[in-house]
Amino acid sequence: MCRLRWRAIESAGTLEAVAKGNPNNTIDQLNVAMMHRILSFSELIEGGGREDLEKAIGITDRLVKLEPQNPKVKSERSIEYQNLGFCIRVSATALTRWNRFKRCWN
């Protein structure tokens, strides 16, 4: 694990502690969702990140129900959906490349 990712994980822990102490503070909750989304995107190339993205989506699911018109919540949700699309596309692309690679060696 690279040092930058390790620091991001430490930051996520700090943000989670703050959010846990302020469960009704939308900004604190969004900070945690954003950090998980960023962590998930950093693992996208390696085929990972699903767990962090699911955490981010879970947080914003609750926030969308509490504040459906909040533009910051809507923005975060849209970026999460965008990243979900990237995850699906990368997975499909990786599978296609793997199949092409296997055909070249058979």
N, CA, C and O atoms as a GROMACS GRO file, in nm:
protein
  424
    1MET      N    1   0.085  -0.117   0.000
    1MET     CA    2   0.000   0.000   0.000
    1MET      C    3   0.090   0.123   0.000
    1MET      O    4   0.184   0.134   0.079
    2CYS      N    5   0.060   0.214  -0.089
    2CYS     CA    6   0.143   0.334  -0.098
    2CYS      C    7   0.117   0.427   0.022
    2CYS      O    8   0.012   0.421   0.086
    3ARG      N    9   0.215   0.510   0.049
    3ARG     CA   10   0.208   0.599   0.165
    3ARG      C   11   0.090   0.696   0.155
    3ARG      O   12   0.024   0.726   0.255
    4LEU      N   13   0.063   0.745   0.035
    4LEU     CA   14  -0.047   0.839   0.016
    4LEU      C   15  -0.181   0.774   0.049
    4LEU      O   16  -0.265   0.834   0.115
    5ARG      N   17  -0.200   0.651   0.005
    5ARG     CA   18  -0.324   0.579   0.036
    5ARG      C   19  -0.335   0.556   0.186
    5ARG      O   20  -0.443   0.569   0.243
    6TRP      N   21  -0.224   0.521   0.249
    6TRP     CA   22  -0.226   0.498   0.393
    6TRP      C   23  -0.269   0.625   0.467
    6TRP      O   24  -0.348   0.618   0.562
    7ARG      N   25  -0.218   0.739   0.425
    7ARG     CA   26  -0.258   0.866   0.488
    7ARG      C   27  -0.406   0.895   0.464
    7ARG      O   28  -0.474   0.947   0.553
    8ALA      N   29  -0.455   0.862   0.347
    8ALA     CA   30  -0.597   0.882   0.318
    8ALA      C   31  -0.683   0.795   0.408
    8ALA      O   32  -0.788   0.838   0.455
    9ILE      N   33  -0.638   0.673   0.433
    9ILE     CA   34  -0.712   0.583   0.522
    9ILE      C   35  -0.711   0.638   0.665
    9ILE      O   36  -0.812   0.633   0.735
   10GLU      N   37  -0.597   0.691   0.707
   10GLU     CA   38  -0.591   0.754   0.840
   10GLU      C   39  -0.686   0.873   0.847
   10GLU      O   40  -0.754   0.892   0.948
   11SER      N   41  -0.689   0.953   0.742
   11SER     CA   42  -0.780   1.068   0.739
   11SER      C   43  -0.925   1.022   0.745
   11SER      O   44  -1.008   1.084   0.812
   12ALA      N   45  -0.956   0.914   0.675
   12ALA     CA   46  -1.092   0.862   0.677
   12ALA      C   47  -1.131   0.822   0.819
   12ALA      O   48  -1.244   0.846   0.862
   13GLY      N   49  -1.037   0.764   0.892
   13GLY     CA   50  -1.064   0.726   1.031
   13GLY      C   51  -1.094   0.847   1.117
   13GLY      O   52  -1.185   0.844   1.201
   14THR      N   53  -1.019   0.953   1.097
   14THR     CA   54  -1.042   1.077   1.171
   14THR      C   55  -1.179   1.136   1.136
   14THR      O   56  -1.255   1.175   1.224
   15LEU      N   57  -1.209   1.142   1.006
   15LEU     CA   58  -1.338   1.195   0.962
   15LEU      C   59  -1.454   1.111   1.016
   15LEU      O   60  -1.557   1.164   1.055
   16GLU      N   61  -1.435   0.979   1.018
   16GLU     CA   62  -1.540   0.891   1.072
   16GLU      C   63  -1.563   0.916   1.220
   16GLU      O   64  -1.677   0.914   1.267
   17ALA      N   65  -1.456   0.941   1.294
   17ALA     CA   66  -1.470   0.969   1.437
   17ALA      C   67  -1.548   1.098   1.459
   17ALA      O   68  -1.634   1.105   1.547
   18VAL      N   69  -1.519   1.200   1.380
   18VAL     CA   70  -1.590   1.328   1.391
   18VAL      C   71  -1.737   1.308   1.354
   18VAL      O   72  -1.826   1.357   1.423
   19ALA      N   73  -1.762   1.235   1.246
   19ALA     CA   74  -1.900   1.213   1.200
   19ALA      C   75  -1.980   1.131   1.300
   19ALA      O   76  -2.099   1.153   1.319
   20LYS      N   77  -1.912   1.036   1.364
   20LYS     CA   78  -1.981   0.954   1.465
   20LYS      C   79  -2.026   1.041   1.582
   20LYS      O   80  -2.131   1.017   1.641
   21GLY      N   81  -1.946   1.140   1.616
   21GLY     CA   82  -1.981   1.232   1.724
   21GLY      C   83  -2.088   1.332   1.685
   21GLY      O   84  -2.152   1.392   1.772
   22ASN      N   85  -2.109   1.351   1.555
   22ASN     CA   86  -2.210   1.445   1.503
   22ASN      C   87  -2.297   1.377   1.399
   22ASN      O   88  -2.292   1.414   1.281
   23PRO      N   89  -2.377   1.278   1.438
   23PRO     CA   90  -2.452   1.201   1.338
   23PRO      C   91  -2.556   1.282   1.259
   23PRO      O   92  -2.599   1.238   1.153
   24ASN      N   93  -2.595   1.396   1.310
   24ASN     CA   94  -2.695   1.477   1.240
   24ASN      C   95  -2.634   1.592   1.162
   24ASN      O   96  -2.707   1.675   1.107
   25ASN      N   97  -2.501   1.599   1.156
   25ASN     CA   98  -2.433   1.705   1.082
   25ASN      C   99  -2.407   1.656   0.939
   25ASN      O  100  -2.323   1.569   0.917
   26THR      N  101  -2.478   1.714   0.846
   26THR     CA  102  -2.468   1.670   0.706
   26THR      C  103  -2.327   1.685   0.650
   26THR      O  104  -2.278   1.596   0.580
   27ILE      N  105  -2.261   1.794   0.681
   27ILE     CA  106  -2.126   1.817   0.628
   27ILE      C  107  -2.029   1.712   0.678
   27ILE      O  108  -1.948   1.660   0.601
   28ASP      N  109  -2.036   1.680   0.808
   28ASP     CA  110  -1.947   1.576   0.861
   28ASP      C  111  -1.974   1.441   0.795
   28ASP      O  112  -1.881   1.366   0.765
   29GLN      N  113  -2.100   1.411   0.772
   29GLN     CA  114  -2.136   1.285   0.707
   29GLN      C  115  -2.089   1.284   0.561
   29GLN      O  116  -2.038   1.183   0.512
   30LEU      N  117  -2.105   1.397   0.493
   30LEU     CA  118  -2.058   1.407   0.355
   30LEU      C  119  -1.907   1.394   0.344
   30LEU      O  120  -1.856   1.336   0.248
   31ASN      N  121  -1.835   1.448   0.441
   31ASN     CA  122  -1.689   1.435   0.440
   31ASN      C  123  -1.647   1.289   0.442
   31ASN      O  124  -1.554   1.249   0.372
   32VAL      N  125  -1.715   1.210   0.522
   32VAL     CA  126  -1.684   1.066   0.528
   32VAL      C  127  -1.719   0.999   0.396
   32VAL      O  128  -1.641   0.920   0.343
   33ALA      N  129  -1.836   1.031   0.342
   33ALA     CA  130  -1.876   0.974   0.213
   33ALA      C  131  -1.774   1.010   0.104
   33ALA      O  132  -1.736   0.924   0.024
   34MET      N  133  -1.732   1.136   0.101
   34MET     CA  134  -1.635   1.179   0.000
   34MET      C  135  -1.503   1.105   0.015
   34MET      O  136  -1.443   1.064  -0.085
   35MET      N  137  -1.457   1.087   0.137
   35MET     CA  138  -1.330   1.018   0.158
   35MET      C  139  -1.340   0.873   0.110
   35MET      O  140  -1.248   0.823   0.046
   36HIS      N  141  -1.450   0.806   0.140
   36HIS     CA  142  -1.466   0.668   0.092
   36HIS      C  143  -1.473   0.664  -0.061
   36HIS      O  144  -1.419   0.573  -0.124
   37ARG      N  145  -1.541   0.762  -0.120
   37ARG     CA  146  -1.549   0.767  -0.266
   37ARG      C  147  -1.411   0.788  -0.327
   37ARG      O  148  -1.376   0.723  -0.426
   38ILE      N  149  -1.332   0.876  -0.269
   38ILE     CA  150  -1.197   0.902  -0.319
   38ILE      C  151  -1.109   0.778  -0.304
   38ILE      O  152  -1.033   0.743  -0.394
   39LEU      N  153  -1.120   0.711  -0.189
   39LEU     CA  154  -1.044   0.587  -0.169
   39LEU      C  155  -1.083   0.482  -0.272
   39LEU      O  156  -0.998   0.411  -0.325
   40SER      N  157  -1.212   0.471  -0.299
   40SER     CA  158  -1.257   0.371  -0.396
   40SER      C  159  -1.204   0.402  -0.536
   40SER      O  160  -1.163   0.312  -0.608
   41PHE      N  161  -1.204   0.529  -0.572
   41PHE     CA  162  -1.156   0.567  -0.705
   41PHE      C  163  -1.007   0.540  -0.718
   41PHE      O  164  -0.961   0.504  -0.826
   42SER      N  165  -0.932   0.557  -0.610
   42SER     CA  166  -0.788   0.533  -0.616
   42SER      C  167  -0.756   0.386  -0.640
   42SER      O  168  -0.647   0.353  -0.688
   43GLU      N  169  -0.848   0.297  -0.606
   43GLU     CA  170  -0.827   0.153  -0.627
   43GLU      C  171  -0.890   0.103  -0.755
   43GLU      O  172  -0.877  -0.015  -0.789
   44LEU      N  173  -0.957   0.189  -0.826
   44LEU     CA  174  -1.033   0.149  -0.944
   44LEU      C  175  -0.945   0.080  -1.048
   44LEU      O  176  -0.985  -0.022  -1.105
   45ILE      N  177  -0.829   0.134  -1.074
   45ILE     CA  178  -0.740   0.078  -1.176
   45ILE      C  179  -0.698  -0.064  -1.141
   45ILE      O  180  -0.676  -0.147  -1.229
   46GLU      N  181  -0.687  -0.092  -1.012
   46GLU     CA  182  -0.645  -0.225  -0.967
   46GLU      C  183  -0.763  -0.320  -0.953
   46GLU      O  184  -0.747  -0.434  -0.909
   47GLY      N  185  -0.882  -0.274  -0.990
   47GLY     CA  186  -0.999  -0.360  -0.983
   47GLY      C  187  -1.065  -0.364  -0.846
   47GLY      O  188  -1.153  -0.447  -0.823
   48GLY      N  189  -1.024  -0.278  -0.756
   48GLY     CA  190  -1.083  -0.276  -0.621
   48GLY      C  191  -1.169  -0.154  -0.601
   48GLY      O  192  -1.213  -0.090  -0.697
   49GLY      N  193  -1.192  -0.124  -0.476
   49GLY     CA  194  -1.264  -0.002  -0.443
   49GLY      C  195  -1.413  -0.018  -0.421
   49GLY      O  196  -1.480   0.077  -0.381
   50ARG      N  197  -1.464  -0.134  -0.447
   50ARG     CA  198  -1.610  -0.153  -0.436
   50ARG      C  199  -1.658  -0.132  -0.293
   50ARG      O  200  -1.762  -0.070  -0.271
   51GLU      N  201  -1.584  -0.185  -0.197
   51GLU     CA  202  -1.626  -0.174  -0.057
   51GLU      C  203  -1.636  -0.027  -0.013
   51GLU      O  204  -1.733   0.013   0.052
   52ASP      N  205  -1.534   0.052  -0.048
   52ASP     CA  206  -1.538   0.194  -0.010
   52ASP      C  207  -1.651   0.268  -0.081
   52ASP      O  208  -1.716   0.354  -0.022
   53LEU      N  209  -1.674   0.235  -0.207
   53LEU     CA  210  -1.782   0.301  -0.280
   53LEU      C  211  -1.917   0.264  -0.220
   53LEU      O  212  -2.006   0.349  -0.212
   54GLU      N  213  -1.933   0.140  -0.179
   54GLU     CA  214  -2.058   0.099  -0.115
   54GLU      C  215  -2.079   0.172   0.018
   54GLU      O  216  -2.192   0.206   0.053
   55LYS      N  217  -1.972   0.196   0.091
   55LYS     CA  218  -1.982   0.274   0.215
   55LYS      C  219  -2.028   0.416   0.185
   55LYS      O  220  -2.116   0.469   0.252
   56ALA      N  221  -1.967   0.477   0.083
   56ALA     CA  222  -2.004   0.614   0.045
   56ALA      C  223  -2.151   0.620   0.004
   56ALA      O  224  -2.224   0.710   0.046
   57ILE      N  225  -2.194   0.526  -0.078
   57ILE     CA  226  -2.333   0.524  -0.124
   57ILE      C  227  -2.428   0.502  -0.006
   57ILE      O  228  -2.536   0.561  -0.002
   58GLY      N  229  -2.389   0.419   0.088
   58GLY     CA  230  -2.472   0.396   0.206
   58GLY      C  231  -2.492   0.523   0.288
   58GLY      O  232  -2.601   0.549   0.338
   59ILE      N  233  -2.386   0.600   0.301
   59ILE     CA  234  -2.396   0.726   0.377
   59ILE      C  235  -2.488   0.824   0.304
   59ILE      O  236  -2.575   0.885   0.366
   60THR      N  237  -2.468   0.838   0.174
   60THR     CA  238  -2.550   0.935   0.101
   60THR      C  239  -2.694   0.887   0.085
   60THR      O  240  -2.785   0.969   0.070
   61ASP      N  241  -2.717   0.756   0.088
   61ASP     CA  242  -2.856   0.705   0.087
   61ASP      C  243  -2.933   0.766   0.204
   61ASP      O  244  -3.044   0.815   0.187
   62ARG      N  245  -2.872   0.762   0.320
   62ARG     CA  246  -2.937   0.817   0.439
   62ARG      C  247  -2.954   0.968   0.427
   62ARG      O  248  -3.059   1.022   0.463
   63LEU      N  249  -2.852   1.036   0.377
   63LEU     CA  250  -2.859   1.182   0.364
   63LEU      C  251  -2.963   1.227   0.262
   63LEU      O  252  -3.029   1.329   0.281
   64VAL      N  253  -2.977   1.152   0.153
   64VAL     CA  254  -3.077   1.186   0.051
   64VAL      C  255  -3.217   1.178   0.111
   64VAL      O  256  -3.304   1.258   0.077
   65LYS      N  257  -3.239   1.081   0.199
   65LYS     CA  258  -3.370   1.068   0.264
   65LYS      C  259  -3.395   1.183   0.362
   65LYS      O  260  -3.508   1.231   0.375
   66LEU      N  261  -3.289   1.225   0.431
   66LEU     CA  262  -3.303   1.333   0.529
   66LEU      C  263  -3.312   1.471   0.465
   66LEU      O  264  -3.389   1.556   0.509
   67GLU      N  265  -3.233   1.493   0.360
   67GLU     CA  266  -3.226   1.624   0.295
   67GLU      C  267  -3.228   1.608   0.143
   67GLU      O  268  -3.125   1.630   0.077
   68PRO      N  269  -3.341   1.572   0.086
   68PRO     CA  270  -3.346   1.542  -0.057
   68PRO      C  271  -3.316   1.661  -0.149
   68PRO      O  272  -3.281   1.641  -0.265
   69GLN      N  273  -3.329   1.782  -0.099
   69GLN     CA  274  -3.304   1.900  -0.183
   69GLN      C  275  -3.167   1.964  -0.160
   69GLN      O  276  -3.135   2.064  -0.223
   70ASN      N  277  -3.087   1.906  -0.071
   70ASN     CA  278  -2.956   1.963  -0.041
   70ASN      C  279  -2.864   1.946  -0.163
   70ASN      O  280  -2.837   1.833  -0.203
   71PRO      N  281  -2.816   2.055  -0.223
   71PRO     CA  282  -2.734   2.044  -0.344
   71PRO      C  283  -2.601   1.973  -0.320
   71PRO      O  284  -2.549   1.908  -0.411
   72LYS      N  285  -2.546   1.984  -0.201
   72LYS     CA  286  -2.419   1.915  -0.172
   72LYS      C  287  -2.439   1.764  -0.166
   72LYS      O  288  -2.355   1.687  -0.212
   73VAL      N  289  -2.552   1.722  -0.110
   73VAL     CA  290  -2.584   1.579  -0.105
   73VAL      C  291  -2.609   1.528  -0.247
   73VAL      O  292  -2.560   1.421  -0.284
   74LYS      N  293  -2.683   1.604  -0.326
   74LYS     CA  294  -2.709   1.564  -0.464
   74LYS      C  295  -2.579   1.554  -0.545
   74LYS      O  296  -2.562   1.462  -0.625
   75SER      N  297  -2.490   1.648  -0.523
   75SER     CA  298  -2.363   1.648  -0.595
   75SER      C  299  -2.280   1.525  -0.561
   75SER      O  300  -2.227   1.458  -0.649
   76GLU      N  301  -2.270   1.496  -0.432
   76GLU     CA  302  -2.194   1.379  -0.390
   76GLU      C  303  -2.255   1.252  -0.447
   76GLU      O  304  -2.184   1.164  -0.496
   77ARG      N  305  -2.386   1.243  -0.442
   77ARG     CA  306  -2.455   1.125  -0.497
   77ARG      C  307  -2.425   1.108  -0.645
   77ARG      O  308  -2.402   0.996  -0.691
   78SER      N  309  -2.426   1.217  -0.721
   78SER     CA  310  -2.401   1.207  -0.865
   78SER      C  311  -2.258   1.161  -0.893
   78SER      O  312  -2.235   1.084  -0.987
   79ILE      N  313  -2.163   1.208  -0.814
   79ILE     CA  314  -2.024   1.164  -0.834
   79ILE      C  315  -2.009   1.017  -0.799
   79ILE      O  316  -1.936   0.944  -0.866
   80GLU      N  317  -2.079   0.973  -0.695
   80GLU     CA  318  -2.074   0.830  -0.660
   80GLU      C  319  -2.130   0.744  -0.773
   80GLU      O  320  -2.073   0.640  -0.806
   81TYR      N  321  -2.241   0.787  -0.832
   81TYR     CA  322  -2.299   0.712  -0.944
   81TYR      C  323  -2.205   0.712  -1.064
   81TYR      O  324  -2.193   0.612  -1.135
   82GLN      N  325  -2.137   0.825  -1.086
   82GLN     CA  326  -2.038   0.831  -1.194
   82GLN      C  327  -1.928   0.729  -1.169
   82GLN      O  328  -1.888   0.656  -1.260
   83ASN      N  329  -1.878   0.724  -1.046
   83ASN     CA  330  -1.771   0.630  -1.013
   83ASN      C  331  -1.820   0.486  -1.022
   83ASN      O  332  -1.744   0.397  -1.061
   84LEU      N  333  -1.945   0.463  -0.988
   84LEU     CA  334  -2.002   0.328  -1.002
   84LEU      C  335  -2.000   0.287  -1.150
   84LEU      O  336  -1.968   0.173  -1.183
   85GLY      N  337  -2.033   0.381  -1.237
   85GLY     CA  338  -2.026   0.354  -1.380
   85GLY      C  339  -1.884   0.324  -1.425
   85GLY      O  340  -1.861   0.234  -1.506
   86PHE      N  341  -1.787   0.400  -1.372
   86PHE     CA  342  -1.646   0.371  -1.404
   86PHE      C  343  -1.608   0.231  -1.358
   86PHE      O  344  -1.540   0.158  -1.431
   87CYS      N  345  -1.651   0.194  -1.238
   87CYS     CA  346  -1.619   0.061  -1.186
   87CYS      C  347  -1.672  -0.048  -1.278
   87CYS      O  348  -1.602  -0.144  -1.310
   88ILE      N  349  -1.795  -0.031  -1.321
   88ILE     CA  350  -1.856  -0.130  -1.410
   88ILE      C  351  -1.781  -0.136  -1.542
   88ILE      O  352  -1.755  -0.244  -1.595
   89ARG      N  353  -1.748  -0.019  -1.594
   89ARG     CA  354  -1.677  -0.015  -1.723
   89ARG      C  355  -1.537  -0.075  -1.712
   89ARG      O  356  -1.496  -0.152  -1.799
   90VAL      N  357  -1.465  -0.041  -1.607
   90VAL     CA  358  -1.330  -0.095  -1.589
   90VAL      C  359  -1.336  -0.247  -1.574
   90VAL      O  360  -1.253  -0.318  -1.631
   91SER      N  361  -1.432  -0.296  -1.499
   91SER     CA  362  -1.445  -0.442  -1.481
   91SER      C  363  -1.471  -0.509  -1.615
   91SER      O  364  -1.410  -0.612  -1.645
   92ALA      N  365  -1.561  -0.453  -1.694
   92ALA     CA  366  -1.592  -0.511  -1.825
   92ALA      C  367  -1.472  -0.502  -1.918
   92ALA      O  368  -1.444  -0.597  -1.992
   93THR      N  369  -1.402  -0.390  -1.915
   93THR     CA  370  -1.284  -0.373  -2.001
   93THR      C  371  -1.175  -0.471  -1.961
   93THR      O  372  -1.111  -0.531  -2.047
   94ALA      N  373  -1.154  -0.487  -1.831
   94ALA     CA  374  -1.050  -0.580  -1.785
   94ALA      C  375  -1.083  -0.723  -1.827
   94ALA      O  376  -0.994  -0.797  -1.869
   95LEU      N  377  -1.209  -0.762  -1.816
   95LEU     CA  378  -1.250  -0.896  -1.857
   95LEU      C  379  -1.230  -0.915  -2.006
   95LEU      O  380  -1.182  -1.020  -2.049
   96THR      N  381  -1.265  -0.816  -2.086
   96THR     CA  382  -1.246  -0.824  -2.231
   96THR      C  383  -1.098  -0.838  -2.265
   96THR      O  384  -1.061  -0.920  -2.349
   97ARG      N  385  -1.014  -0.758  -2.200
   97ARG     CA  386  -0.870  -0.765  -2.226
   97ARG      C  387  -0.814  -0.900  -2.186
   97ARG      O  388  -0.730  -0.956  -2.256
   98TRP      N  389  -0.859  -0.952  -2.074
   98TRP     CA  390  -0.812  -1.083  -2.027
   98TRP      C  391  -0.849  -1.191  -2.129
   98TRP      O  392  -0.768  -1.277  -2.161
   99ASN      N  393  -0.972  -1.185  -2.178
   99ASN     CA  394  -1.015  -1.284  -2.277
   99ASN      C  395  -0.934  -1.273  -2.406
   99ASN      O  396  -0.899  -1.375  -2.466
  100ARG      N  397  -0.904  -1.151  -2.449
  100ARG     CA  398  -0.821  -1.132  -2.568
  100ARG      C  399  -0.680  -1.186  -2.545
  100ARG      O  400  -0.622  -1.250  -2.632
  101PHE      N  401  -0.626  -1.159  -2.427
  101PHE     CA  402  -0.493  -1.208  -2.392
  101PHE      C  403  -0.489  -1.361  -2.397
  101PHE      O  404  -0.395  -1.419  -2.451
  102LYS      N  405  -0.590  -1.424  -2.340
  102LYS     CA  406  -0.594  -1.570  -2.338
  102LYS      C  407  -0.600  -1.626  -2.480
  102LYS      O  408  -0.536  -1.728  -2.510
  103ARG      N  409  -0.676  -1.560  -2.568
  103ARG     CA  410  -0.686  -1.607  -2.707
  103ARG      C  411  -0.552  -1.596  -2.779
  103ARG      O  412  -0.520  -1.680  -2.863
  104CYS      N  413  -0.474  -1.494  -2.746
  104CYS     CA  414  -0.343  -1.476  -2.810
  104CYS      C  415  -0.248  -1.589  -2.774
  104CYS      O  416  -0.160  -1.624  -2.854
  105TRP      N  417  -0.263  -1.646  -2.656
  105TRP     CA  418  -0.169  -1.748  -2.610
  105TRP      C  419  -0.222  -1.888  -2.630
  105TRP      O  420  -0.152  -1.985  -2.599
  106ASN      N  421  -0.340  -1.903  -2.680
  106ASN     CA  422  -0.395  -2.038  -2.705
  106ASN      C  423  -0.377  -2.078  -2.848
  106ASN      O  424  -0.417  -2.188  -2.887
   0.00000   0.00000   0.00000
